[in-house]
Amino acid sequence: MLKPVIIAVDGRSGAGKTTLAVELATLLRRHRSISLFHLEDIYPGWDGLAGGVERYIETVLEPLHSGKPATWTAWDWEAKHDGASRTTELAPVVLVEGVGSSHGRARDFLDAVIWVDTPSPTRKKRALERDGETYAPFWDLWAEQEDRLLDDSHRPQLADVIVDGSNGVANALEGVLMALTQLPKLEHVLSPELAGRRGLEFSAVRIEGLPPAQQLFHSLYGAAEHAIWLDSSIAETGGAAQPAGTIKLARDPGEFSAAARSRFSIMADDSGCFGQLAHHQGGLTTLSAGQVSAHISGQFFPWLDSAWGRKAVRAPADYPGDFTLGWLGYLGYDLGDPDGVQAAPAPPKTAGPNDGLPTGPDAGLSTGPDSIADAALIFAGRAVVLDHWQNCLYVLTLTGAQQPSSQREAQEFLETVRAVHAAALESPAAQTEQTLSKVTPEPQQAPQQAPHGKAPKFTSRDGERSYKNKIAAAQAQICDGNSYEVCLTTTLEANMPERLDHWATYQALRKRSPAPFAAFLRLGPLSIASTSPERFLRIDAAGLMRAEPIKGTRRRDPDPALDAALKEDLASSPKDRAENVMIVDLLRNDLSRFAVPASLRVPRLCAIESYATVHQMVSTIEARLAPGSSRAQAVAAAFPAGSMTGAPKISTMAILSRLEAGPRGVYSGAIGYFSLNAATDLSVVIRTLVLQDLNDGGTHLSLGIGGAITADSDDEAEWQEIQAKAHGVLSTLGADFPR
């Protein structure tokens, strides 16, 4: 018995759903037979919307869903009574189109719902242009019925795919098909379309010479609404410089240095025919590309596995990078549910006419200080990679036979980068930067001038007494045997009454605190400015996994003797070493879950690395991914970073959820990429400022900080340590630690 996949194309009159359904049926017929049903054929007259929907459910959906042809009675619009009997035949895919096609009980019989959303004045104009005077006398009557039928229980946000039909649906067809292929429940029936979308060609064109990185990013992506820069900013201080013509081998003693971790920087946005924006919140992943959005219910990491987990391209032999285009962005700490189960999907809030909330693709990213997406990624079909060792850059592009515009877009992007690159190399800033890059900055401690005049005034979720009380509570849990180490965190927050320039703020931060895993993410109203020194997890294309946790921090001092003493104090501290070793053991366990057992090793234990504002204690854990293992699930097994939870992880995260005063959000999650060659490289979100533009015209700032609590922790020393960790960001803003 053939049981068809039934897809509804719904929306109000004049939205463009009929056009979309007809063209989608034509496209799908390339690989299978299709049946198409229009609800306007069954509505019993101009006042029969509700009755027509019931007829449709009983005489069309119910038989088709049970694997039988649907025989139904058509309405004779000229005679104004029931007309002939008709049949909608069974087919592998059935499209049903019309107002209310996904209403009420109809959802029980549908595999997917497409909603075409168009403003009322536009819809009326289109409907009258299409049907002329026949429709004009009945528009208000029909619109009133739509209002009654399509109430709050039938919100378009509940659809699987939403099409913004404001400017028509002529250019939406490819986006709708792409969205449908990403719905897990349609993968089997749309496998031919899915296979065609994986037949991609990757190109990497080398251009000699490196212009100033921030000038390059601003020229290429300054106007982009969604853009990401994975910025090895420490490379510009000489931290990644290598002798000309030298490439370090995989087992070179220097491979664990900041230089080795800082060889490449990546710049990208979500423009072009492949571009997408994905954000996940409350068990729902929303994908947006142009005027089309798709909603996918379920946990984040299974979606990531389907979107990323298989190799889709191969890099040419002369391209040394591991990033071959793909997804870039952040994973928030709260994706790592202590019970291993994500919250049930919650429908997105519907923005009313006066509530001032964001709408469109950015609506789920940030609606205020307490509402940031659990994860946000862009898909980049073109990007620029800077090679700091070889003093060159690579222009990366994707093309595909199923995307006719991709060849033209790739060529245009290459030409744009060449022009911007040439202009940037000739600028005075390029000459200045080449001079400055030869000098490694000395440790800085004096507060800097705020990037925008008046310094923000931060408050803390926990004052000194509250934080020390929580340290005592964490130590009580340790004494009771519920944990060995608790990574207790708090958050500093400030509200600026005027807009803060996100880009200028990041430029100031990267200059103040260069780091191997710095990053700037611009995602609509939300920006993330990170100066992280810590790698969470790297999995290369060949399957080598590497984690590099940091545990142990000392603030640097401008006096060389005092600075050296602080570094030695960290290196010789039994307490810091114990913290570090416990996290190493935790990460050995995390990686072992998807590793070849004999491959697990710790090539570096408790090494000291020095940055502009702090000394850090760092270790390295490596393992080989077991053949056939899911890369997304290997990331999930290690997430969030053990250096930000404590050990053992699950029980300690449960303790933290009780002790900490609110969600961590982006802080202590991960930032990085998921590449089309199945490689990933992710940093830990520390030393990171989150900026959110608010509807009142101001900007909200948040900075997460924390430290590892053990049985012998001294509460005053821990309080001083979180101030040291906040110093780099606060001093850049001209701000003080709140008292």
Phi, psi and omega in degrees: 000128178279122175250109188285157167276126184249123182241125178264139172246104190245168179150169180281167183301137178082005183286333183111011185291326180295313178302314181297316182297317181296315181289324177295320178300318178299318181293317182291335181291351176299330187237358184193167174277150185227140168251140182232125180240133178252125181294336181297341178284347187241346178300128180277071175092178186290345176248024187246029183299306183298317179294322179296322179296320179294317176303315181299317181295314186284321188257348180244301186293313185301310179294319180298318181296330180271006176087026179238151173299151181256120176252125187219164183260123179280154176264131178270102187291331179283316181278345178062044172202174180301144182244224187284161174273136180230166181229133171257115186284157174292146176203160179304326177230132175242125174259128175243130188229137175149165179299124178086010183294345176240020186281142170053237184295343181300329182299333181294340184252000188257145176266335178202152179233127172252127179246126177261116188250119183219139180300150186302312181300322179294317181298316181297316180300315181296316183297318181289325176295325182284313188253357175060216187291342180299324185270331190308314183291343187253359186302310183296320178298314182292319180297323179295320178295320177300319180299319180290319184286314186264067182276196184298337180285353183238047182291139179299335180297343180277354179288158176286323181228132178242131179246124174279105184265017183304320181251027180093171183245008185300326183259010185267348192299311180298321179295322178295316180297318178298319179296318180296323180293342181267359175276119183307324184287349179252001184304318186292319184279335181256023182300325177297318178293321180295319179296320179297327181283346177268353179275072187253151176249130181254137179229141176228111181256126183273137174233126185285144176092141178244116173282173175305127188297316184291330175292320179296313181298315183295321180292320183277323191232011182300330181262359183285135179288326179233111181214149184225137176233107171273102202249104173283070189295336180294340179298330183283351178262005184096357183292341180240006184293139179232153176303146182305133176079004183262130173236126181285140179279164185301327182253019177297140180303337182273006188292341181263006181285165175300328179299316181295325180280353188242020184294320188244144166239149185232134177234134182198162169223188183252030180278173178086174187291341179265349189296138176215156171239129177238133170222146186238132175206134175057038178081016179227124175260127178249125178249130181233134175216109183062235184267009184241134175232147177235142178248126181235114180280147177129177181291158186290313189292325172298322175298316180301321180299317181287329183276337188228334199296353181243148177293128181245339179219163173239141180277145174296155186298333184268008176257117188273351185279161177265346181270120180237046183071163184142215185266137175224144177158211183232154169242122180284154182306323188286357169294334182273075182296130181302330180268000179076012181232127178286158175297152179296148181302135175244129181297140179299149178295135176274121181283123175278176186293339186239005185276347172074009180281153179296148173235173180084196187302330184274357189301326182270357184283316185197120174241016179148174185303331183260011183221088175240139180305143179296332176205149175214130182223146168251149171260122181256119174266002174202149186196170174238131177244125178265128177256102185285340177283319186261003177054051179209173173227161179238134175262115183259135177218154173245145170223157180205146182296331181278354180240087187302329183278353188293323180297313179297316180298319180298316180294318179296321179294317178300316180295321178297314180296319179302315182294315179295319179300313181296317180294321182291323179296330182272354184284153176303327180299326180296318180294319179296316182294323179297325178289314183293330185292346180276355184243123176279127184294145174282159177302134180245137179235336183291140177301144180264167173291134177300141183300336185226047175079250187296129182283144176290150177254110183273148167242161181245141174300330180231122170285181184302312183295317180298316182295319179293326175296322179290327173301315179298320179294322177295319179294327176296320176297322178294316179296330178279358178084013181273347179200160172258331187205131183240115180273089186277131182233163172217178184227135171261137182224149176212145174247118176268129183293339178242162179299133173263135179287106185300316184294314179297324179296316179296319179302319179294320181294316182292329177289321182286319187226072178299143186209156180291334183239036173297157181198148172231121179241120174251115184230077182064236182284353185249133172230149178234122182243104189246140172236047186287134173266358194249128171276133173277299184201136171238135169234116182277176185299332180275352177101009175284123178260139179216128173242144182224076184288148174250128171215118183115119185219140170227137174290140179281159181234141180293341177279117185304321181293314179294322179297317178295323179294321178295320178296316179294322178300318178294315183298329185259006184281115178299324182294313180294322179295320179297317177303312184296315183295323178297320179290323175302316180296320178298315182289329173300320178292316181300312182290329184295339184294335180231023186249155165294118189308315185289350184272349185288127180205164179236088184286345181215126183232122173057044175279155180256128174240142183245133178239184188298326185242345183217157163261144182227150173258123190231141173233166180229131176238134181230154173199163178257126179298131180293139180304137179083357181283149176284123179292322179296322179287331174294321175295315181299323182295331181264354187263142352287170184303133180300333179292348179249003179243309190110186186220144351293153194295306189297311181294325180290323176296325176295320176298315181297322181295334177276326185278320188280147192277357181184175180294151177279333180069228180294322185303135181068014168272224183216149175231138177164211185226158171233104192272157181291347174268014177077011175273154173216149174215121188229136174262166173269134183279089172230167183050048191229129177259130177253126183242129180231121174284133184254164183290344179275004178094358180257186179228132176264134179244141173219144181222115178274141177216158179183180180203162182273126180258127175239178183299328183257018177295142174261124188297326178292319178296321178294321178296321177291326182294320180290331175293322177297321181290330179278344191300317184301315181286313183298317182294328176296324180276357184073019185258158177255156173292133183295142180253000000 
